[in-house]
Amino acid sequence: LLGVSVPVGPGQIKASYGYLKYKAGQNPVVNPALALFGNPELSTKANQFAIGYVHNLSKRTALYATLARVRIKDGQNNPTVFGRVTTGGAPAYLATAGWAPRSSTGYDFGLRHSF
């Protein structure tokens, strides 16, 4: 994980990048789930990038916004890494195919006030 915060005028630009490598085939005694899923084709990598801005309105109040994107390579359907959609309230195309997304984008924005 790498992160940076850069002051710009009355606010800050913040950015981060994270990387994860999950290697299947670990000791199944430590993690019993790997006894079922510990094969090389379930090894996976994931990375996430996020960027945001915090604008200070006063000493105790700020507006903020952040955008983040995560991408999973070769493991989106690995139940030990991402989980598997199998039942429940999922849309039919997800539940029937056992499909999970390869990437996801999220955002947040709001007003922060410290008391």
Secondary structure, DSSP 8 states (H G I E B T S, - for coil): -EEEEEEETTEEEEEEEEEEEE-S---TTT-THHHHH-SGGG-EEEEEEEEEEEEESSSSEEEEEEEEEEEEES-TT-TTTT----SSSS-HHHHHHT---SEEEEEEEEEEE--
